[in-house]
Amino acid sequence: MIPGPPALSDGIEPDFEVWKSKIENKLQVNADHISTPELQMAYVFSRCEGPAAQHLAPRMGSDATLRFKNATDMIAHLNTIYGVPSRSDQVFSQYRDVSMEYGQRFIEFFPTFSLLAERAKIPEERRKGDLLRKLSSDLRVRMTGNFQNKSYYELVEICKAMEYHQLNHQDRR
């Protein structure tokens, strides 16, 4: 059994997208305990408070004119309120603009690159080329070899290893 997400209140803390992922994981992983649509709806409602609960409450009762059918329906409703509609355009723009600065460590740059790639839904086959273009010029210069036969994840490991070896070499001086 995995822990439940913190209660959603205003969609900011916790972040709605994070909350949504956690609540969907909880419902999926604990489907044996939260097995019926009614239990799932009650669970989602129990993980909301304040404004989020107020948005759901009118559609929860048996006398509601537009009662929720299931937990997915409830999450979709909260998404219309707390989801960021222009997020895909905004995130894609951030992904396009992100690049590794000269002197920046790969392990500082890569988490941002990876998160934006996921949020912008960049296909894995495109990420390798994008990553190579977005690396700092000093890292690109040190990278030699043909990366055509390497996967995206292999390229990431090569970048991490190069940084590790460079840092170890600097420490020995």
N, C-alpha and C positions, 0 to 999 in steps of 0.2 A: 504494500500500500504506500503510495506516495503522498506527501503532505499537500494539503490544499493551498491554493494561492491566497495571498492576503485579500482582504475585502476591497472590492472596487468601490470607489466613492465618486471621484470627479474625473477619472480618466487620465489624470496627470500622475498621481502617486497612489497606487502603482500605475505605471504606464499602461494604457489600454491594450496595446499590442502584446505586451509581455503577459498581462493578466489573461488575455484571450488564449494565448498559447498554453499557459499553465492550466486553465480551466478545461480546455479541450483535451489536454494530456490526462488530466485527472479523470475525466469522464471516460476516456478510452481505456486507460490502464486499470481503473477500478470498476469496470463495467459489471463485474460479478457482484459487487456490493451495491452499486448505484445502477440497477439493472432495468428499471422501467422508465418510460418517459416522465411519469409523475415524480419519481425520485430524482431524476436528473434535473428537472425543472426546479424542484425544491432545493436541490444542492446549489444550483447556479444562483437562485434567489438568496440563499443563505450566505453567499460569497459577495453580496452587494450590500452597501449601506449608503446612507445619505442620499444625494441626488440620483445615483445609479439605481438604488432601490425604489426611489420615488418614480422613476421612469418606468419601472417594471410593474409596480404594484397595481395600477389600474387594469392591467391585462392579465392578472394572476387569478383573480377571484372566479368562482363558478358562475357568477352573474355578469362577467365581463362581456361586452358586446363583440370584442375582437380578442378573444382569449388566445394566449400562446398555445401552439400545438405541441412544441417540444423545446428542449434546451437550445437547439440550433437556432430556432426562431427567436429565442430570447437574446442570444449572443448577436445575431444579425441585427436585431433592434438596437442593442447597445452600440453596435458598430456604426449605425446611422447617426448616432449622437456623438460618440467619442472617437470614432475612426477619422483619420485625416483624409479627406477626399482627394486632395491634390498630392498626396504623399508620393505616388508613383512618379509624377513629373518632378517633384521637388527632390526625391531621393535619386532619381536618374541624373538630374543636374549635379547633385553633390558627387555622385559616382564619377561622372564625366570629368569633374574638376579636381578630384582628389589626385594628388601625386606625392611621391616621396621627395622630401626636401633634401638638399645637399647636407650631408652630415647627420641626417636623421637615421636612427637605427631601424632596421627592417622590422624588428619585433614591436616597435612603436607604431610604424606605418601600417603593417599588415592587418591588425584587427579592424581598423577603420575601413580599409579597402574591402576586407571580407564581409563585414557587416553591411556596407553599402551595396556590395554585389548581391548579397542575399535579398536585401529589401527591394532592390531594383529588379530582381528576378533575372539577372544576367546569366545566360546559359554557361555551363561549365566550360564548354569548348571555346568560348570567347574570352573567358577570364584569363587564360594563360597569355594570350597576346596582349590583352589590356595590362596585365601585371608587368610584363616585360617593358611596355612603353611607359609605365608610370613609375618605374624604379628610378632612383636618383642616378644622375650621370656617373658618379663615382662608383656605385655598385655595378652599373651596366658595364663600365670599362673593365672591372675586375672579372666579370663573367665571360669566360671563353667557352667555345664549344657550340655544338649544334643541339638546340633544345626541341627540335621538331619531333623527335621520338619520345620525348618526356611528357608525362601528364602534368596537368596543372599542379597537383599535389606534390609530385616529384620536384617541380620547379620551386615550389614554396620551401621544400626541405633543403634544396640546394642553396637558396638564398639564406636560410637560417644557418646552415652549416658554414657558408662563407663568412657570415657575420661573426659567428662563434670563433672561427679560426683567426679572423682579423683581430678580435678582441683579445684572444689568448696571445697572439703574436705581440700586440701592443703591451700587454701586461709583463711580458718577458723582457722588454727593453729596459 
